[in-house]
Amino acid sequence: MTQTSYLPPKKTPSEKFVREIKRLGRQIYFKFMPYWGHVTRMICDLQRSRKVHVIEGQQVATQDVVVLLVYQPKGILASTYWQLDWLAKQGLSVVLVSNTKISDADKAKLSPLTRLIVERPNIGYDFGGYREGVLQVLDRKMAPRNLYVMNDSMWFPLSEDSDVIDQSRAAPEDVWGLFVDLDWRHRKAGNHHRTHVQSYFFRFSQKVVQDPRFDRYWRKMSIVNDKRLVIKMRELKLANHFADLGFSVGGLHSWAEVRDFLINLDDEEMMDAILRLQCSVKRHDARIIQPLLERGDMTALQIRDALSDKIEATNLFVFSTALHPYVMRSLGFPFLKKQRVAEMIGARAKILELGLEAEFPPAIRDEVAVWDKN
C-alpha cells in the first residue's frame, strides 16, 4: 500500500549545521531574554494607552466571560464569526483581542457578537494578547464566574451541539483545559506529574480570578517575543504555577488517555491506518514502525503489541492531538488544530479523504477543505 508522505524534505548537511548554530544561539538568548521581558512589559504598559485600542461591543454582560485572541491579518474568518455566535449561545460574553488591526467592516460585524474589541501590537505572541484581555477584564471589574481564555489556533467546537462549555462549568478543577499534556522532556525523564494544560483553551474558576495572585501573575508577567520561549515560560508552566499556589488543575482530555487508547485498541483496520499515517508524518516513528510494516508477517495489532513499551513510555505518538482522525473521533476531541506541520497536515488530509469534515459546521468544513492547499 502506497502511503502519501507529508514530511518536509530532509535537511542538507549545511542546513543541519545552521540549525545547530541557531540552537546554540537560542540557548544563550534564552538565558537573558526572560529578564529583558520585564523591560518589554514595562515599555508596553507605558505605551498601552496609545497603542492599544478598545471599542465597546454591543453584547450584554454575562456571568461567564471569554477572552478570545485572534491573529487574522487577512480579515476575520467565517469560522470565527460562527464561533462567536456559538459562544454567545452558551451564555458567554466575549472580549476579542486581535494581535493585528481589524478592518472597519469586520469591526461592524463583530460589534453585536462581542463585549469588547481590543486591537494591540503583535508583541508577546498568545500570552501577550491573553495578558491584555485578562487585564481588560480585571481593570473593568467584570468579576466573571468563569473566565475562559482561548485563541484561534484551533477550530472549536466541531459541532453546533457541543456541550464542552457545560462540561467545563461542571468540572470541579480551578484551572481547566481541553487537553492536559506532558512535555516530551518530562516524558523522557518519567516526571508524569509535571503536566501542563495546552494553551489554546483555559477556564479559570471564580476562586482563581478573585485571588490577588491571579491579578499579579498577569500584571507582572514578562513579555517575550520568541515563540519557543513563550511556550517554555508560559504554556508549560502556567498550570504548575497555579497548582503550586494550591489550585486544582484538570482537563477534558489528556496525553495519558490517548496513550491508553492506542494500547487497548482492538480494531485491526483502525490500528493499521494509525500506524501508516504516523510513518508519513514523523520520521522518528517511521524508523521504528515502517520496518515492521514491511516485514509482512505481523498484523497491525501485533506490531502495536511489539511496540507497547515504547507507546507506554510515549516514545512514539508524542504529538497526542495530531494523530489519525480515528483517534480524535473515537475520543471525541471537540477541536482541530490549525498548525501547518506535517502531523496536522496529514491528519487534516485524512479527515478529507474519509469525508469526516462533513460532520463539521459549514464554516469550519469549508476552511478545513482548503487550509493546506497552498
Solvent accessible surface area in square Angstrom, and as a share of the most:
residue,aa,sasa,rsa
1,M,182,0.81
2,T,136,0.79
3,Q,51,0.23
4,T,84,0.49
5,S,72,0.47
6,Y,46,0.17
7,L,45,0.23
8,P,77,0.49
9,P,121,0.76
10,K,152,0.64
11,K,98,0.41
12,T,66,0.38
13,P,115,0.72
14,S,76,0.49
15,E,85,0.38
16,K,95,0.40
17,F,134,0.56
18,V,74,0.42
19,R,105,0.38
20,E,60,0.27
21,I,90,0.46
22,K,123,0.52
23,R,97,0.35
24,L,86,0.43
25,G,37,0.35
26,R,56,0.21
27,Q,86,0.38
28,I,109,0.55
29,Y,82,0.31
30,F,36,0.15
31,K,138,0.58
32,F,140,0.58
33,M,29,0.13
34,P,31,0.19
35,Y,160,0.61
36,W,140,0.49
37,G,0,0.00
38,H,76,0.34
39,V,46,0.27
40,T,24,0.14
41,R,28,0.10
42,M,97,0.43
43,I,79,0.40
44,C,25,0.15
45,D,56,0.29
46,L,150,0.75
47,Q,55,0.24
48,R,55,0.20
49,S,109,0.70
50,R,153,0.56
51,K,82,0.35
52,V,22,0.12
53,H,95,0.43
54,V,53,0.30
55,I,67,0.34
56,E,111,0.50
57,G,17,0.17
58,Q,124,0.55
59,Q,30,0.13
60,V,115,0.66
61,A,66,0.51
62,T,47,0.27
63,Q,118,0.53
64,D,1,0.00
65,V,1,0.00
66,V,0,0.00
67,V,0,0.00
68,L,0,0.00
69,L,4,0.02
70,V,1,0.00
71,Y,112,0.43
72,Q,16,0.07
73,P,81,0.51
74,K,206,0.87
75,G,29,0.28
76,I,19,0.10
77,L,49,0.25
78,A,61,0.47
79,S,7,0.05
80,T,5,0.03
81,Y,30,0.11
82,W,42,0.15
83,Q,11,0.05
84,L,0,0.00
85,D,55,0.28
86,W,1,0.00
87,L,0,0.00
88,A,40,0.31
89,K,130,0.55
90,Q,38,0.17
91,G,32,0.30
92,L,2,0.01
93,S,0,0.00
94,V,0,0.00
95,V,0,0.00
96,L,0,0.00
97,V,0,0.00
98,S,1,0.01
99,N,6,0.03
100,T,32,0.18
101,K,172,0.73
102,I,14,0.07
103,S,61,0.39
104,D,115,0.60
105,A,71,0.55
106,D,17,0.09
107,K,43,0.18
108,A,71,0.55
109,K,115,0.49
110,L,0,0.00
111,S,19,0.12
112,P,68,0.43
113,L,34,0.17
114,T,0,0.00
115,R,47,0.17
116,L,2,0.01
117,I,1,0.01
118,V,0,0.00
119,E,14,0.06
120,R,21,0.08
121,P,44,0.28
122,N,70,0.36
123,I,50,0.26
124,G,2,0.02
125,Y,84,0.32
126,D,48,0.25
127,F,6,0.02
128,G,3,0.03
129,G,0,0.00
130,Y,0,0.00
131,R,8,0.03
132,E,9,0.04
133,G,0,0.00
134,V,0,0.00
135,L,3,0.01
136,Q,14,0.06
137,V,0,0.00
138,L,27,0.13
139,D,65,0.34
140,R,100,0.37
141,K,169,0.72
142,M,28,0.13
143,A,65,0.51
144,P,2,0.01
145,R,98,0.36
146,N,13,0.07
147,L,0,0.00
148,Y,0,0.00
149,V,0,0.00
150,M,0,0.00
151,N,5,0.02
152,D,26,0.13
153,S,35,0.22
154,M,4,0.02
155,W,4,0.01
156,F,3,0.01
157,P,0,0.00
158,L,17,0.08
159,S,40,0.26
160,E,88,0.40
161,D,125,0.65
162,S,19,0.12
163,D,76,0.39
164,V,4,0.03
165,I,1,0.00
166,D,80,0.41
167,Q,72,0.32
168,S,0,0.00
169,R,71,0.26
170,A,85,0.66
171,A,20,0.15
172,P,120,0.76
173,E,43,0.19
174,D,14,0.07
175,V,0,0.00
176,W,9,0.03
177,G,0,0.00
178,L,0,0.00
179,F,0,0.00
180,V,20,0.12
181,D,17,0.09
182,L,2,0.01
183,D,21,0.11
184,W,133,0.47
185,R,134,0.49
186,H,56,0.25
187,R,14,0.05
188,K,162,0.69
189,A,70,0.54
190,G,47,0.46
191,N,54,0.28
192,H,84,0.37
193,H,133,0.59
194,R,79,0.29
195,T,33,0.19
196,H,10,0.04
197,V,0,0.00
198,Q,19,0.09
199,S,12,0.07
200,Y,9,0.03
201,F,0,0.00
202,F,1,0.00
203,R,3,0.01
204,F,0,0.00
205,S,18,0.11
206,Q,74,0.33
207,K,124,0.53
208,V,0,0.00
209,V,9,0.05
210,Q,114,0.51
211,D,24,0.12
212,P,94,0.59
213,R,85,0.31
214,F,1,0.00
215,D,42,0.22
216,R,131,0.48
217,Y,27,0.10
218,W,0,0.00
219,R,78,0.28
220,K,116,0.49
221,M,8,0.03
222,S,4,0.02
223,I,7,0.03
224,V,3,0.02
225,N,78,0.40
226,D,28,0.14
227,K,125,0.53
228,R,137,0.50
229,L,3,0.01
230,V,10,0.06
231,I,70,0.36
232,K,102,0.43
233,M,29,0.13
234,R,29,0.11
235,E,27,0.12
236,L,34,0.17
237,K,112,0.47
238,L,1,0.00
239,A,3,0.02
240,N,17,0.09
241,H,70,0.31
242,F,0,0.00
243,A,43,0.33
244,D,107,0.55
245,L,52,0.26
246,G,62,0.60
247,F,12,0.05
248,S,51,0.33
249,V,48,0.28
250,G,11,0.10
251,G,30,0.29
252,L,44,0.22
253,H,16,0.07
254,S,28,0.18
255,W,14,0.05
256,A,27,0.21
257,E,57,0.26
258,V,2,0.01
259,R,38,0.14
260,D,58,0.30
261,F,37,0.15
262,L,2,0.01
263,I,41,0.21
264,N,109,0.56
265,L,17,0.09
266,D,120,0.62
267,D,58,0.30
268,E,71,0.32
269,E,134,0.60
270,M,43,0.19
271,M,0,0.00
272,D,33,0.17
273,A,27,0.21
274,I,2,0.01
275,L,0,0.00
276,R,51,0.19
277,L,4,0.02
278,Q,6,0.03
279,C,12,0.07
280,S,5,0.03
281,V,4,0.02
282,K,71,0.30
283,R,72,0.26
284,H,78,0.35
285,D,2,0.01
286,A,18,0.14
287,R,163,0.59
288,I,42,0.21
289,I,0,0.00
290,Q,60,0.27
291,P,68,0.43
292,L,31,0.15
293,L,21,0.11
294,E,125,0.56
295,R,143,0.52
296,G,68,0.66
297,D,96,0.50
298,M,46,0.21
299,T,63,0.37
300,A,4,0.03
301,L,36,0.18
302,Q,92,0.41
303,I,1,0.01
304,R,17,0.06
305,D,82,0.42
306,A,65,0.50
307,L,10,0.05
308,S,34,0.22
309,D,116,0.60
310,K,80,0.34
311,I,2,0.01
312,E,83,0.37
313,A,45,0.35
314,T,8,0.05
315,N,68,0.35
316,L,1,0.01
317,F,6,0.02
318,V,51,0.29
319,F,53,0.22
320,S,4,0.03
321,T,13,0.07
322,A,3,0.02
323,L,8,0.04
324,H,5,0.02
325,P,1,0.01
326,Y,48,0.18
327,V,1,0.01
328,M,23,0.10
329,R,132,0.48
330,S,60,0.39
331,L,35,0.17
332,G,46,0.45
333,F,13,0.06
334,P,13,0.08
335,F,2,0.01
336,L,4,0.02
337,K,18,0.08
338,K,19,0.08
339,Q,72,0.32
340,R,146,0.53
341,V,59,0.34
342,A,14,0.10
343,E,20,0.09
344,M,1,0.00
345,I,49,0.25
346,G,0,0.00
347,A,4,0.03
348,R,1,0.00
349,A,29,0.23
350,K,28,0.12
351,I,1,0.00
352,L,61,0.30
353,E,120,0.54
354,L,71,0.35
355,G,34,0.33
356,L,19,0.09
357,E,33,0.15
358,A,72,0.56
359,E,97,0.43
360,F,16,0.07
361,P,10,0.06
362,P,81,0.51
363,A,21,0.16
364,I,2,0.01
365,R,87,0.32
366,D,78,0.40
367,E,21,0.09
368,V,1,0.01
369,A,37,0.29
370,V,90,0.51
371,W,44,0.15
372,D,49,0.25
373,K,145,0.61
374,N,188,0.96
